[in-house]
Amino acid sequence: MTTTKKTTTKKAAAKPAAAKKAPAKAAAKAPAKVAAKPKAAAKPKAASKPVVTPEQRYCMIQEAAYYIAERHGFNGDSAYFWSLAEAEIDAKLK
């Protein structure tokens, strides 16, 4: 058993020396490879539209219709104010 331990110890001592040499060689070769390969240009991502749920859209229209009706002194047809608000919100979301 002691013979096996000595052999393992010797192999373990030999490996770190080889490992120390390998990174130095790899480090010397690495810059040459990086310089030889041009990197592909990164494509910028297109700005995506924020996703608005139907419930959020409804609340936005509801609030806009209130402010439109307020500007008109709350005199008039609520369906007319609602349609104006829908057009306003749809234009902003597109």
C-alpha positions in Angstrom: 0.0 0.0 0.0 2.8 2.4 0.7 4.1 1.9 -2.9 0.7 3.0 -4.3 0.7 6.1 -2.2 4.2 7.0 -3.3 3.3 6.6 -6.9 0.2 8.7 -6.5 2.2 11.4 -4.7 4.8 11.5 -7.5 2.2 11.8 -10.2 0.4 14.5 -8.3 3.6 16.4 -8.0 4.3 16.0 -11.7 0.9 17.3 -12.8 1.1 20.8 -11.2 4.3 21.4 -13.0 2.8 20.5 -16.3 -0.3 22.5 -15.4 1.8 25.6 -14.7 3.4 25.4 -18.1 0.1 24.8 -20.0 -1.6 28.1 -19.0 1.5 30.1 -20.0 1.5 28.5 -23.5 -2.3 29.0 -23.8 -2.0 32.6 -22.6 0.6 33.3 -25.3 -1.5 31.7 -28.0 -4.8 33.2 -26.9 -4.2 36.8 -28.0 -3.2 35.7 -31.5 -6.4 33.8 -31.9 -8.6 36.6 -30.7 -6.8 39.1 -33.0 -7.3 36.8 -35.9 -11.0 36.4 -35.5 -13.1 39.5 -36.1 -16.1 39.6 -33.8 -19.5 39.9 -35.3 -21.2 43.2 -34.7 -24.0 43.0 -32.1 -27.4 43.8 -33.5 -29.3 46.3 -31.4 -32.7 45.0 -30.3 -35.7 46.9 -31.7 -37.7 48.7 -29.0 -40.7 46.6 -28.3 -44.1 48.1 -27.5 -45.2 47.8 -24.0 -47.9 45.2 -23.6 -51.2 46.7 -22.3 -53.8 44.3 -21.1 -57.5 44.9 -22.1 -58.2 45.8 -18.4 -55.4 48.4 -18.4 -56.7 49.9 -21.7 -60.2 50.1 -20.3 -59.0 51.9 -17.2 -57.0 54.3 -19.3 -60.0 55.1 -21.5 -62.2 55.5 -18.4 -59.9 58.0 -16.9 -59.5 59.9 -20.2 -63.2 60.0 -20.7 -63.6 61.5 -17.2 -61.2 64.3 -17.9 -62.7 65.0 -21.3 -66.2 65.3 -19.7 -64.7 67.5 -17.0 -63.4 69.9 -19.7 -66.9 70.0 -21.1 -68.4 70.8 -17.7 -70.0 67.3 -17.5 -72.6 68.5 -20.0 -73.1 66.2 -22.9 -73.3 62.6 -23.9 -71.1 60.2 -22.0 -70.9 57.8 -25.0 -69.4 60.8 -27.0 -66.8 61.4 -24.3 -66.0 57.7 -24.2 -65.5 57.5 -28.0 -63.2 60.6 -27.8 -61.2 58.9 -25.0 -60.9 55.6 -27.0 -59.5 57.5 -30.0 -57.1 59.4 -27.8 -55.8 56.3 -25.9 -55.5 54.2 -29.1 -53.5 56.9 -30.7 -51.1 57.0 -27.8 -50.7 53.2 -27.6 -49.8 52.9 -31.3 
